[in-house]
């Protein structure tokens, strides 16, 4: 498919040098042609050249081409050669008509080709709306804007208006010391200076003006438009053609430098956009980059049920540019878009749309993980309810049913044993339900500690009593322990679960030790719950704090695997830390680390 560039008009920077060199060739042919057929030959060749180049080039190049065509016809068509006054008006009209016909034919042909390209294109053209006008920039097309400000154009014309008369006056004063070739080179240097300041078109004006000045002041007979020597006329045409060609080359080099700088800036912007997306992959980040780098505000919209819905950004009152990003997304941009290329806006729109899609995929993945965790939790809870809760219920019901039998004579010892079974089952049920409720509070963030300053020896004895007198718990509390700031109820519940877990897994003939001490710099109080049971492998120690986890994932009659999870949740809630380590000689040591009251207050003040 045609990219749209093949049938573009030839730019003036290429068309004018071609036309001027063609005029020079016509002059050479005229000098070598017999005088009898010279006028018709020069007129026909000039009209053909003017019409052809005007048709192929952009319309604004037609005026200087037509002017130089008239100059060629006037200089070479009739004898004497170089007499610009001897040309009839019919010849002048023929040249003007050739230029007009060429311009009209070129405009008509290019408009027809453009309409056909628009009808045959299928997504190869990037379209934006800019101030109500549709601009199309296909792949590979270039920007013809020179980037020169009006101030530089005016400055170049002013330079030409000052430099050419001054240079002419200086060379007239030194006419006896200069040859025509020297004067041509001086004028050529002036034209190049004008090109560097104002680009191509001021240089064309300066070249034509310099050619007229050369004719009037430096070609015999001076102060007339007639050129006595045909070689001087050729030299004059060669000067104009060379000046325009050099100006074209200088202008193209400057424009390519400007284009390279623009490409580099665009590449930097695209690199910054890519880095922004790598750091924070959200559509809001892409829009923030547009505002920070280019001063453009934008909003990403998605088409939902036939209507455009805002996804990110602040919707402007009136969008300067609307960039499509696929079938369902678009980016509405407001601000001065002259510094942003369509490719950069297209990349920003695509990145914003892709970031939105990736954000949704991450959300879906997180929801899937949460759903999987919830399913695992429900499965474990169902297993706990089906076994660990039904077991004490069955014991209680069996004991109650036995006591209610009227046909059986129960002794006091049997009755006491059955009542003890009921009490034990009720206690187990209360503990299991309490842990379930505590775990629910922890996972929903409903735990609100009420901190106060206390000594740990106020809590440890009550914890030991709650576990049971015959559990073999031995307390070792240092005398110089500093005070801690904690919630005594939550700390007590956490330590009860740790002690109950240690007693459950310790051998009958071994005691469970609770050691309370401070660390080396008295910054924290350490409470170690030490058992001598089977222990936990190092790779599984992090898992023991997860809900519904037991040693080796085997169910015991003592719980559902919530004790350590509840203990860790409560210790974290009061600002402490719970870790597991191996007991020397075998077993498991659970360490509760609580910051001392003064150190915690100091840290809180530092945070504030």
MOBEL-V245543 format. One record per helix or strand of 3 or more residues. SS is the DSSP state (H for helix, E for strand). FROM is the first residue (numbers start at 0). TO is the last residue. Records with the same first field share a line. If there is no record, write none. Layout:
SS = FROM-TO + FROM-TO
This chain:
H = 11-31 + 34-55 + 58-75 + 88-119 + 149-172 + 174-176 + 179-197 + 199-217 + 229-278 + 282-293 + 336-338 + 341-402 + 411-442 + 456-466 + 468-470 + 487-504 + 537-539 + 542-544 + 550-552 + 562-572 + 596-606
E = 124-129 + 132-137 + 296-303 + 306-312 + 320-324 + 328-333 + 451-453 + 472-476 + 483-485 + 511-517 + 523-529 + 576-581 + 587-595
